[in-house]
Amino acid sequence: MYEKLALLAIFVLVYSSVAGGVERSPVSGPIVFTAFGLLAGPLGLGLLALEVNRELIRILAELTLALVLFTDAAGADLGVLRKGWALPTRLLLLGLPLTILLGFGVGMLLFKELSIFEVALLATMLAPTDAALGKGVITNPAVPNEVRQGLNVESGLNDGICVPILFVFLALALGHGGDQSTGSLVFNFLAEEIGIGLVVGLALTTGTVWLLRLCHRRQWISHTWIQFPVVGLAIGCFATAQLFGGSGFIAAFVGGLLFGVRLKEHRETLLRAAEGTGDTFALLTWVLFGAAVVSRAFQYFNWSVVLYAVLSLTLIRMLPVFISLAGFELSREGKLFVGWFGPRGLASIVFGVIVLQANLPNSFALAQVVVWTVILSILLHGVTANPWARGYGRRRELAKGGVSGED
């Protein structure tokens, strides 16, 4: 136990010391974390042979995602977002359904052994994008602000929207749909998940803002504890919404948006420490993913699985985005950039664990597709984030200067 603890502590120490340099390099944090877990895990040196159950990975991934969603939303530039709301609206209302439909069609061609509803589950599990894996793009000043904010909102809301769709397909795959039609089931799930998520996020954040303002006026907030209110609120929004049957991810994201607006003058101070906690959670999640999940994935290598994973990150994501942005004032490169930077990560892992625990006939096969898609996403999106972001930003500035009139 102490050997593993020492190894993790030393890794955190070393990485936190060089994190700034890593963020400027072509290698992303999640690549480093996952690689360390793989190297130290059973497939590598065997130093981090952890007995990690599915529930632990799911809880850690959920909490990490909730924190990232909250802090990213709280730090969003709503002034830019109000002007550029059309981008995330198109991505969510057109791009997301088209992604699920195209993913379903490709899955039906590649996986003959899966039932219709199992393929629909697969397409839904891999539709949401990951705010944490996309952080290198969302926080990169070289990327146009409206694109960054649009991707941030899309990744903040698409996983919450996919939750009820996932549970509808899961109920149908298990034969639990009852007498309800599919449309009725979808509507009920959407109303419950999104409605409860919205109410919880807004209510808890409103109460917290009132409390923090009161405590600030009376100088009750100490420097020692200032890092915890945001962490507590983000996890509180998530857990409370989940408790009442809503989407914790919607609650966390909406709560973050309201928090950033209502406490704009204090948000930088309050968010700084919370972002550090989120990064620590992400580090642990990806290390566990590398040590306990990736090492097993290599034992079940399958070309059809890898092909679907590649298509999921390219054609299945990029074509719907391109179609949804038809006529939108964004260059061809800008549309390709938005389409490419839809990394799959924490939300897909959470969905994969949910389906795995449902014990469908092909639950394990579905989970393997999700794992390989996330592995490839960590590598491909991590390596391309900084170079393409810098290049895109530079070419856009040249276009503005008159070299090209496209953007």
C-alpha positions in Angstrom: 0.0 0.0 0.0 2.8 2.5 1.0 4.7 1.6 -2.1 1.8 2.5 -4.4 1.1 5.7 -2.3 4.7 6.8 -2.6 4.8 6.1 -6.3 1.6 8.2 -6.9 2.8 11.0 -4.6 6.2 11.3 -6.4 4.5 11.3 -9.7 2.1 14.1 -8.6 5.1 16.0 -7.3 7.1 15.7 -10.5 4.2 16.4 -12.9 3.0 19.4 -10.9 6.5 20.8 -11.1 6.7 20.6 -14.9 3.0 21.0 -15.8 3.5 24.4 -17.4 6.0 23.0 -19.8 3.8 20.0 -20.6 0.8 22.3 -21.4 2.9 24.1 -24.0 4.2 20.9 -25.6 2.4 18.6 -28.1 1.9 16.1 -25.2 -1.2 16.7 -23.1 -1.7 16.0 -19.4 -4.1 13.0 -20.0 -1.5 11.4 -22.3 1.1 11.6 -19.5 -1.3 10.4 -16.8 -2.6 7.4 -18.8 0.9 6.5 -20.0 2.2 6.5 -16.4 -0.7 4.3 -15.3 0.0 1.9 -18.2 3.7 1.8 -17.5 3.4 1.4 -13.8 0.4 -1.0 -14.1 0.2 -4.8 -14.7 1.1 -4.6 -18.4 4.2 -2.5 -17.6 6.4 -2.7 -14.5 3.7 -4.1 -12.2 4.3 -1.4 -9.6 0.7 -0.1 -9.6 -1.3 -3.3 -9.7 -4.5 -1.8 -8.3 -7.6 -3.7 -7.7 -10.0 -1.1 -9.0 -13.7 -2.0 -9.3 -16.1 -0.4 -11.8 -17.9 1.7 -9.3 -14.7 3.4 -8.1 -13.8 4.4 -11.6 -17.3 5.6 -12.3 -17.5 7.7 -9.2 -14.1 9.3 -9.7 -14.8 10.0 -13.4 -18.2 11.5 -12.5 -16.8 13.8 -9.8 -14.0 14.9 -12.1 -16.4 15.7 -14.9 -18.8 17.6 -12.5 -15.9 19.7 -11.3 -14.5 20.4 -14.8 -18.0 21.3 -16.1 -18.7 23.7 -13.2 -15.4 25.5 -13.3 -15.3 25.8 -17.1 -18.9 27.2 -17.1 -18.1 29.6 -14.3 -15.1 30.9 -16.2 -16.9 31.3 -19.5 -17.1 34.7 -21.1 -20.9 35.2 -21.4 -20.5 38.4 -23.3 -18.8 36.5 -26.1 -21.3 33.6 -25.7 -24.3 35.8 -26.0 -23.0 37.0 -29.4 -22.0 33.5 -30.5 -24.8 31.4 -29.1 -25.7 30.1 -32.5 -22.6 27.8 -32.7 -23.3 25.6 -29.6 -27.0 25.7 -30.5 -26.3 24.2 -33.9 -23.9 21.7 -32.5 -26.4 20.5 -29.9 -29.7 20.6 -31.8 -28.4 19.4 -35.2 -24.8 18.0 -34.7 -25.6 15.8 -31.7 -28.6 13.9 -33.1 -26.8 13.5 -36.5 -23.8 12.1 -34.7 -25.9 9.5 -32.9 -27.7 8.6 -36.1 -24.5 8.2 -38.1 -22.8 6.3 -35.3 -25.8 4.0 -35.2 -25.7 3.4 -39.0 -21.9 2.7 -39.0 -22.4 0.4 -35.9 -25.1 -1.6 -37.7 -22.7 -2.2 -40.6 -19.7 -3.2 -38.4 -21.2 -5.1 -35.5 -23.7 -7.7 -36.8 -23.7 -9.5 -33.4 -25.1 -6.5 -31.6 -28.9 -5.9 -31.3 -30.4 -2.7 -32.6 -30.7 -1.1 -29.1 -27.1 -2.1 -28.2 -25.8 -0.3 -31.3 -27.9 2.7 -30.4 -26.4 2.6 -26.9 -22.9 2.5 -28.4 -23.6 5.5 -30.6 -25.0 7.4 -27.6 -22.1 6.5 -25.3 -19.6 8.0 -27.8 -21.6 11.1 -28.8 -20.8 13.5 -25.9 -17.5 15.3 -26.0 -15.2 15.8 -23.0 -14.5 19.3 -21.5 -11.5 18.0 -19.6 -9.7 16.5 -22.7 -10.6 19.5 -24.7 -9.2 21.9 -22.2 -6.0 22.5 -24.2 -8.2 24.0 -27.0 -10.8 25.7 -24.8 -8.2 27.6 -22.8 -5.8 28.4 -25.7 -6.0 32.1 -26.6 -4.8 31.4 -30.1 -8.3 29.9 -30.8 -11.0 32.5 -31.6 -13.0 33.3 -28.5 -16.4 32.4 -30.0 -15.1 29.0 -31.1 -13.6 28.3 -27.6 -16.8 29.3 -25.8 -19.0 27.4 -28.3 -17.0 24.2 -27.7 -17.1 24.7 -24.0 -20.9 25.0 -23.9 -21.3 22.1 -26.3 -19.2 19.8 -24.1 -20.9 21.1 -21.0 -24.4 20.3 -22.2 -24.1 17.3 -24.6 -23.3 14.7 -21.9 -26.3 15.8 -19.8 -28.6 15.6 -22.9 -27.2 12.2 -23.7 -27.9 10.8 -20.2 -31.7 10.4 -20.7 -31.2 9.1 -24.3 -28.8 6.5 -22.9 -31.2 5.3 -20.3 -34.1 5.1 -22.8 -32.0 2.8 -25.1 -30.8 0.8 -22.0 -34.4 0.3 -20.9 -35.4 -0.9 -24.4 -32.3 -3.2 -24.7 -33.2 -4.8 -21.3 -36.9 -5.0 -22.3 -38.0 -2.6 -19.6 -39.8 -0.2 -21.8 -43.2 -1.5 -20.7 -46.2 -0.2 -22.5 -44.7 3.2 -23.2 -43.7 4.2 -26.7 -40.1 5.1 -27.4 -41.1 8.8 -28.0 -43.0 8.9 -24.7 -40.0 7.3 -22.9 -37.6 9.8 -24.4 -39.8 12.8 -23.5 -40.3 11.6 -19.9 -36.6 11.0 -19.4 -35.6 14.3 -21.0 -38.1 16.3 -18.9 -37.0 14.6 -15.7 -33.2 14.7 -16.3 -33.0 18.2 -17.7 -35.7 19.7 -15.6 -34.4 18.5 -12.2 -30.9 19.3 -13.2 -31.8 22.9 -14.1 -33.8 23.4 -10.9 -31.1 21.9 -8.6 -28.2 23.8 -10.3 -30.0 27.1 -10.1 -31.4 26.7 -6.6 -28.2 25.5 -4.9 -26.1 28.1 -6.7 -28.4 30.9 -5.8 -28.4 29.9 -2.1 -24.6 29.6 -2.2 -24.0 33.0 -3.8 -26.2 34.6 -1.1 -24.2 32.8 1.6 -20.8 33.7 0.2 -21.8 37.4 -0.2 -23.0 37.5 3.4 -19.8 35.8 4.6 -17.6 38.1 2.5 -19.3 41.2 4.0 -18.7 39.9 7.5 -15.1 38.8 6.7 -15.9 35.2 7.7 -14.2 33.6 4.7 -10.6 32.6 5.6 -7.7 32.1 3.2 -7.3 28.6 4.4 -10.8 27.5 3.4 -11.4 29.7 0.3 -10.6 26.7 -2.0 -13.5 24.6 -0.8 -16.8 26.5 -1.6 -16.6 25.9 -5.3 -15.6 22.3 -4.9 -18.4 21.7 -2.5 -21.0 23.5 -4.6 -20.0 21.7 -7.8 -20.2 18.2 -6.2 -23.3 19.3 -4.3 -25.1 20.3 -7.5 -24.1 17.0 -9.2 -24.9 14.7 -6.3 -28.2 16.4 -5.4 -29.5 16.3 -9.0 -28.5 12.6 -9.2 -30.3 11.9 -5.9 -33.6 13.3 -7.2 -33.3 11.5 -10.5 -32.0 14.4 -12.6 -28.8 15.0 -14.6 -26.0 15.9 -12.3 -23.9 17.1 -15.3 -26.6 19.6 -16.3 -26.9 20.8 -12.7 -23.1 21.3 -12.5 -22.8 23.2 -15.8 -25.9 25.4 -15.2 -24.7 26.1 -11.6 -21.3 27.1 -12.9 -22.8 29.5 -15.4 -24.9 31.2 -12.8 -22.0 31.3 -10.3 -19.7 33.0 -12.8 -22.4 35.7 -13.5 -23.4 36.4 -9.9 -19.9 36.4 -8.4 -18.0 37.8 -11.3 -15.9 40.0 -9.2 -14.7 37.1 -7.0 -14.8 34.2 -9.4 -11.1 34.2 -10.3 -10.0 33.8 -6.7 -12.7 31.2 -5.9 -12.1 29.2 -9.1 -8.3 29.0 -9.0 -8.1 26.5 -6.2 -11.1 24.5 -7.4 -9.5 24.1 -10.9 -6.5 22.6 -9.1 -8.7 20.1 -7.3 -10.3 19.2 -10.6 -6.9 18.7 -12.2 -5.9 16.4 -9.3 -9.1 14.4 -9.7 -8.4 14.1 -13.5 -4.8 13.0 -12.9 -6.0 10.2 -10.6 -8.8 9.2 -13.0 -6.5 8.9 -16.0 -3.8 7.1 -14.0 -6.4 4.5 -12.9 -7.7 4.3 -16.4 -4.2 3.6 -17.7 -3.4 1.0 -15.0 -6.7 -0.8 -14.6 -8.5 -0.4 -18.0 -6.1 0.2 -20.8 -3.8 -2.7 -19.8 -6.8 -5.0 -20.2 -8.0 -3.5 -23.5 -4.8 -4.7 -25.3 -5.8 -8.3 -24.4 -9.0 -7.9 -26.5 -7.7 -6.1 -29.5 -10.1 -6.3 -32.4 -9.8 -4.5 -35.8 -13.5 -3.9 -36.1 -13.5 -2.2 -32.7 -10.5 0.0 -33.6 -12.0 0.9 -37.0 -15.3 2.0 -35.3 -13.2 4.0 -32.8 -11.3 5.8 -35.6 -14.5 6.5 -37.5 -16.2 7.8 -34.3 -13.4 10.4 -33.9 -13.4 11.4 -37.5 -16.3 10.8 -39.9 -19.1 10.1 -37.3 -18.2 13.4 -35.5 -16.9 15.6 -38.2 -19.5 15.1 -40.9 -22.5 16.0 -38.7 -20.7 19.0 -37.4 -19.9 20.2 -41.0 -23.6 19.7 -42.0 -24.9 21.4 -38.8 -22.6 24.5 -39.5 -23.7 24.8 -43.2 -24.2 28.5 -44.0 -22.6 29.5 -40.7 -20.0 32.3 -40.7 -17.0 30.1 -40.1 -14.2 29.2 -42.5 -13.8 25.6 -43.8 -10.9 25.1 -41.5 -12.9 26.5 -38.6 -15.6 23.9 -39.2 -13.1 21.1 -39.5 -11.4 22.4 -36.3 -14.7 22.3 -34.4 -15.5 18.9 -35.8 -12.1 17.4 -34.9 -12.0 18.7 -31.4 -14.8 16.7 -30.0 -12.6 14.4 -27.8 -14.2 11.5 -26.0 -13.3 10.9 -22.4 -14.9 11.0 -18.9 -18.6 11.0 -20.0 -18.0 8.0 -22.3 -16.2 6.2 -19.5 -19.1 6.8 -17.1 -21.6 5.7 -19.7 -19.5 2.6 -20.5 -19.5 1.6 -16.8 -23.2 2.1 -16.5 -23.8 -0.2 -19.5 -21.3 -2.7 -18.2 -23.1 -2.9 -14.9 -26.4 -3.5 -16.7 -25.1 -7.0 -17.8 -26.5 -6.9 -21.4 -25.5 -9.9 -23.6 -22.8 -7.7 -25.2 -22.0 -5.3 -22.4 -18.3 -6.2 -22.5 -18.0 -5.8 -26.2 -19.7 -2.3 -26.0 -17.3 -1.3 -23.2 -14.3 -2.3 -25.3 -15.3 0.0 -28.2 -15.7 2.8 -25.7 -12.3 2.1 -24.1 -10.5 2.0 -27.5 -12.2 5.2 -28.6 -11.1 7.0 -25.5 -7.5 5.7 -25.8 -7.2 7.0 -29.4 -8.9 10.3 -28.4 -6.4 10.9 -25.6 -3.5 10.3 -28.1 -4.8 12.0 -31.2 -6.6 15.0 -29.7 -3.8 15.5 -27.1 -1.0 15.6 -29.8 -2.9 17.8 -32.2 -4.4 20.3 -29.8 -1.6 22.9 -29.4 -0.1 22.7 -33.0 -3.5 23.0 -34.8 -4.8 25.7 -32.3 -1.7 27.8 -32.9 -1.8 27.3 -36.7 -5.5 28.0 -36.9 -5.2 31.2 -34.8 -2.3 32.4 -37.0 -4.1 31.7 -40.3 -7.2 33.4 -39.0 -5.3 36.5 -38.1 -3.7 36.6 -41.6 -7.2 36.2 -43.1 -8.4 39.2 -41.1 -5.5 41.2 -42.3 -6.6 40.7 -45.9 -4.5 37.7 -47.0 -7.8 35.7 -47.2 -11.3 36.8 -46.9 -12.8 33.5 -45.9 -13.1 33.9 -42.1 
